[in-house]
């Protein structure tokens, strides 16, 4: 009696198929087990430069890091150039977060050290990169656009009593425009406040201006402000001052003023010379002046 059950033929894969399947399995394991690929990270958004002090420090500011997913901030790195895009040294300055009172504080700026750079001597231009970490992968951003400090140069004008001023744009190397005008100001020696002098249109080549402050202004101290491209922050230049030489010899010195019956009798000390033609007396009111 024959067995009615039938036996299915067995399948034995060929050696080359085993190698193909093994290769596919190895590739799948490799792709799933490898470290995650770092996503492209935007560079730090440099916003403005201000706080140029007498020591030559300047403060560069940027927008605070905003994480995407599980990104964690590692550091920003800043490099410094001059206005012709020549590097001022080869080092990248590393700025990391801080723990203050148990709280993680992300950096929003960097104070340029005066022992390496002097913001009172020339404009400094900055670029930055940003590093983050996510699931063990470190991402490095592209380099940011250049952003420069405003540097004001001041000199005596061609006409007696005038002052020539010239300054660069914060966007001189990036080629962008800020949108806000340049505001030129002069320090009021009486109030210690900044008085408006002129407003110049924005431009990537900066601007220049000739000031005629008059004889009543003794302190020739200037600065320039400009609204940043974000419409919120403000660039502030170095403080530039000028000591104007006396043209035509010594200057008369007012010794005292006698007031009687509503009149003022002004006295001064000066030894007339043969070339002395006379004197001009000015009445000073605030920042204004007028010959009397």
C-alpha positions, 0 to 999 in steps of 0.5 A: 500500500502506497503512502498517499502523502506527498512530500514537497520538494525542498528549496536550497538557495544557490551560494550567490543568492546567499551572498546577495542577501547577506550583503543587503542585510549588512548594508541595512544594519550599517545604515540603521546603526551609523551615527545620524547625519548632521542637518544643515545649520544656519549661521549665527545672525549677527545683529549690531555692534556698540559699546566702543569704549575708551579702552578699545573694546567693542561688543558684537551682538547676535540673536539668541540660539533657537533650537530645532528638535533636540538640538543643543547649543555648543558654541559660537566662533567669531573671527575678526577682520579689517575693512578690507577683509584682511584677517586680524589674526588667525584665531577663532574666538569661542563663545559658549553658554554659562550656568548662572544661579543654576540656569543655562544662559545662552550667549547673545554677544561677545566683548572684543578684547582690547589687548588684541584689538583696538576699536578706536583705531579702525573698523573691525568686521566679524564673521561667525559660525555656530556649532550644535549637537543632536543625538551625538552628531555635531553640526557646524553652520555655514559662515555668517555674513560680515558685520562691521563696527562703525568707525568715525575718522575726524580731522580739521576741515579745509576752511578754518573752524570746520571739522571733516568727518568720515565713517564706514557702513556696518554692511560695507563687506556684506553689500547690504543696506541697513535701511536706517539713516546715519545719525551724526551727533556731537557731545554737548560739554554743558549737558554731557548729552549728545546733540543732533548734528546731521542725518545722512542717508544709508549706504554701503560706502558709509558717509562723510560730513563737514561740521561748522560748530562755531567758536562757542563749541570747545569740545569737538567729540562726535559719534554716529548711530544707525538702526540695524537691519532688523529695525530694533537694534542700533549700531553705535560707533567709536567716540572720535574727538579733535583738538583744533589748532589755533590759526593765526597765532595766540587766542585772546583769553577772556579774563572777566565780565562786568555787568552793569545797567543791563550791559556786559563789559568783556575784558580779555588778556592779549598783547596786540601785534602789528598784524592784529586788525581787531577782535570779534566777540561772540555771544554763546547761547547753548550750542549756538553763537553769534558775533556782536 
